């Protein structure tokens, strides 16, 4: 067994019953034969991975629950066997699409050890849900929550998207309030991003005026911060809000620059200082595994300032921010010295704040996180 | 002593030599006709021609213009049974290079004047015609493209009679594309253009073009007017009063082919270890060092740059690379001038002078393409003549260097005479365009076909800013324009300054007519607002004249720039997005706290009047 525990294991389940027009993740429309073949490949990749302790496990997609519950249960069993828990706090999350959840699914997940659900709600307003190409109803979402509670799952998260075409402030408040009323412990809010190659990109090219302008999008984001904050959620990262004790441990590991193993097509890993991303081609992934060959990966290893810059980019996303002395110890460079003038400029601009050794984004800084974080990344 | 037979042979050679050039408005078919003449005389096989075309510089092909090609000697067995040597001398096809055109004309006895059978006489046709007349050339009008459906040779002949005062019987109808009329043209060259004449008791050769070869130094293209230039002898450049030993002379047949000597009437090349085009240049006269001529051939002048702009490397580190590239270009371009300049906004760069706007664009493109430099160019300017209150006179080629208004007694700017030919429908639009550009109508004439010739006097700066583009768009491309400098005129001019975040940006200031200044300032401020991306801070943009603010716009502070998604732990992808954003920012210029995109420095060219 490897000596150091993994911060997390991410497993990518790329099939979806239907494709949403805004999504650019590695995903394919569900075909039974592909899905079965892929699952076998995944089993083999797990079996051939070096056994290690892992703090958390995350099943993401695609739509993981496009697979039936038995397949998920089996997969989790294999994962927990190969990657035993470090302690009893282990978080095992699955992303689910509420309209693909069948009776008994969530109970089966819970019995397999899954203790956190990330529910792809996106919006509680039906016209928005439809515009996003999603087919669930609010009733589906409510049923998931009821099932989860009955099965003893105590950590539930919903994803919401704002800055949708035509979305008013009142519309957004409606979704936020519905999420709060649902009683979930965690909420992720994402501003709509127009990704290349998606249907939304083409729609945007034709009718850019239907999409939110910068100022409006900023207001919607501020509303989310205020509304969720007032309801007792703590904004512990740019896009993530949680009730006390319910932060996502798996995502937290990314921002702490912790190690993780990604399994499956397109999955990203960070092991022994090397970042790598598996091929995003489904056939290439499956064929490599079936032949017993390593999965083709794009790799990079950052050193020195580039590594520090990336760590800054990650840590600044969190409420905790950058602990300069810890950074100095870990990366061998003092960010307060190296980036002194950049930091001073940002503090003057009111987007960064510093208390002793800690640097954090201000409220305005959170709205401009790309500009701030972008200043720390290193160009070749 | 020369043998009698050699002497007779030489006289025969001179009698059978014709030196000519082809002049035309752009796109009237000069290149195609040249190619046809080469083919017809079997100077170059058509296959080779194609390859040669492919070798031509991208820039020239893309712009549909030939900047300069080397001369070619055609061997033509005429109908009279004699074999003639026809030297075709190329002329640059753009108004920026009118001095080079004049030198090429001076090397000839005759010219083919090509006129498009559908379009008729255009502004450059007239300009070229007058230039050819000044040089006493025999002009053979060729009406080209007669096979086009829209061709109207009758109308064009009427125009030629009216405007050029050439009888219609002298016109040759042709289609270079389809090989019609080519033999008639060759025969007319032999019959109508006189053979060269010259003195044998002195040596004078006209340098009508010169190229820099990295291995052999300057290759001068020479028309021998008097005497002979022999390899191994010493000659003198009369413009620069320097003596060189001639290492090689030769003819273009069509490739460079060494010979022993170049004699009266010959068009060939001279190589003599000349290191730079600054040492011998277009228009120069070369003469024998041991028996120098007293008087140089007329018409030499140093190239005078008319248009200036600042060129700055986008990265400070590229300054040396930019200087090296400019020095290399200068070897082959005597008209290009540059000197170091410093801008608060742009750092270290060069003030560069060009013959005109096209010349400027060509140099910029070459620097960017051939030397892979990433450049920022400031708006082009002209050379203003400033008389200070204390009486001293100075030339100012950079608006930011203009002395304060209270120290200026008189401010003058270069003027041109502009000729525009257009269908009558667009005369209103043209008058409007020219009027806002401070033009004064000198004359207006109607052509046979109803088209109108307008001549104006106007400031050069108004021409270079956007006149070509405006004419093209407002007349759907039907109007043609040509211009020539006519000296300095006093103007009521002011310096317009742009302030960003309260600080004046030197590279954005320009000189403008007082009564247009407020309007230009407002338009420029609006344009800059469009071009400058939102920043962390609000950015006030102000236009000021002599410290008085005449326009103000504000780029409001950036509100949101955040990438929410986590991409399933694909940190590399996220970081690369930020790297891309940062790379974009680094292409911008910082002026104080404000980040400016490169386009901002050319914004003044994009203002709608």
Interface residues (C-beta under 8 A of the other chain):
Chain A: X8 X10 X12 X25 X60 X189 X190 X191 X193 X214 X215 X217 X218 X221 X238 X239 X251 X254 X260 X262 X266 X267 X268 X270 X275 X277 X298 X300 X310 X313 X314 X349 X351 X366 X367 X368 X369 X370 X371 X373 X374 X375 X377 X378 X379
Chain B: X534 X536 X537 X558 X559 X560 X561 X562 X563 X564 X565 X566 X567 X568 X569 X570 X571 X572 X573 X574 X575 X577 X578 X579 X581 X582 X583 X585 X586
